[in-house]
Amino acid sequence: MEFDEFEPWRSRMAIAVADRPDIEVTKFSTELGKHRDYISRLIKDGTANPSPSLFKEICERLGVSPAYIMSGEDASEERDRVVRRVLDADVATIRRISRALDLFEEDQ
């Protein structure tokens, strides 16, 4: 899943990291199994894109809702549940969801 269409998520993720002074960015990157500058590239440069599972893991470790990071809205339990399910979905399922959303958009 590409996150480019949700680019403001990077700013929300940066704020979530900044709100956690107990997290040292270099150490956090390596704890995720990534290069030491991964989180910096993710939130500052925009040159790193996490896989859906890594995105979810980062959110969980930061204690923030993936739905909030993606949408900027306070996440209801239902919205957060849906986002987590999408992040866990395989590529074929994501494509089907995307087509379904396109159809819903056309009906409006």
C-alpha positions as CSV (number, residue, x, y, z in Angstrom):
1,M,0.0,0.0,0.0
2,E,1.3,3.4,-0.9
3,F,0.7,6.2,1.5
4,D,1.5,9.1,-0.8
5,E,-2.1,10.1,-1.1
6,F,-2.2,10.5,2.7
7,E,0.9,12.7,2.8
8,P,-0.3,14.7,5.8
9,W,0.1,11.5,7.8
10,R,3.9,12.2,7.9
11,S,3.2,15.4,9.9
12,R,0.9,13.7,12.3
13,M,3.5,10.9,12.8
14,A,6.2,13.5,13.4
15,I,4.1,15.1,16.1
16,A,3.4,11.6,17.6
17,V,7.2,11.0,17.8
18,A,7.9,14.4,19.2
19,D,5.2,13.9,21.9
20,R,7.2,10.9,23.1
21,P,10.4,12.3,24.5
22,D,11.2,8.9,25.9
23,I,11.7,7.7,22.3
24,E,15.1,8.3,20.7
25,V,14.6,8.2,17.0
26,T,17.8,6.4,16.1
27,K,17.2,3.7,18.6
28,F,13.5,3.5,17.6
29,S,14.5,2.9,14.0
30,T,16.9,0.0,14.9
31,E,14.3,-1.5,17.3
32,L,12.0,-1.7,14.3
33,G,14.7,-3.6,12.4
34,K,15.5,-0.7,10.1
35,H,18.5,1.5,9.4
36,R,19.2,4.0,12.2
37,D,17.9,6.9,10.1
38,Y,14.7,5.2,9.0
39,I,12.3,7.2,11.2
40,S,14.0,10.5,10.2
41,R,13.6,9.6,6.5
42,L,10.0,8.6,7.2
43,I,8.8,11.7,8.9
44,K,11.3,14.4,7.8
45,D,12.4,13.6,4.3
46,G,9.5,11.6,3.1
47,T,12.0,9.2,1.5
48,A,10.9,6.1,3.4
49,N,7.5,4.4,3.1
50,P,6.5,1.8,5.6
51,S,4.8,-1.4,4.7
52,P,1.3,-1.6,6.1
53,S,2.4,-3.9,8.9
54,L,5.3,-1.7,9.8
55,F,3.1,1.4,9.8
56,K,0.7,-0.4,12.2
57,E,3.7,-1.4,14.4
58,I,5.1,2.1,14.5
59,C,1.6,3.5,15.5
60,E,1.3,0.9,18.2
61,R,4.7,1.6,19.7
62,L,3.9,5.3,19.6
63,G,0.5,4.7,21.3
64,V,-1.4,6.4,18.5
65,S,-4.3,5.2,16.4
66,P,-3.4,4.3,12.8
67,A,-6.7,5.8,11.7
68,Y,-5.8,9.1,13.3
69,I,-2.3,9.1,11.7
70,M,-3.9,8.4,8.3
71,S,-6.9,10.7,8.5
72,G,-6.2,13.3,11.1
73,E,-9.6,12.6,12.7
74,D,-10.2,11.3,16.1
75,A,-10.7,7.6,15.5
76,S,-13.8,5.9,16.7
77,E,-13.4,2.3,17.6
78,E,-15.1,1.3,14.3
79,R,-12.8,3.5,12.1
80,D,-9.7,2.3,13.9
81,R,-10.9,-1.3,13.5
82,V,-11.4,-0.8,9.8
83,V,-8.0,0.8,9.2
84,R,-6.3,-1.9,11.1
85,R,-8.0,-4.5,9.0
86,V,-7.0,-2.7,5.8
87,L,-3.4,-2.5,7.0
88,D,-3.5,-6.3,7.6
89,A,-5.1,-7.0,4.1
90,D,-3.3,-8.6,1.3
91,V,-2.7,-6.7,-2.0
92,A,-5.7,-8.3,-3.8
93,T,-8.1,-7.4,-0.9
94,I,-6.8,-3.8,-0.9
95,R,-7.5,-3.6,-4.7
96,R,-11.0,-4.8,-4.1
97,I,-11.6,-2.3,-1.4
98,S,-10.2,0.5,-3.6
99,R,-12.6,-0.5,-6.4
100,A,-15.5,-0.7,-4.0
101,L,-14.7,2.8,-2.7
102,D,-14.5,4.1,-6.3
103,L,-18.0,2.7,-7.0
104,F,-19.3,4.4,-3.8
105,E,-17.8,7.7,-4.9
106,E,-19.4,7.4,-8.3
107,D,-22.8,7.0,-6.7
108,Q,-22.6,10.2,-4.8
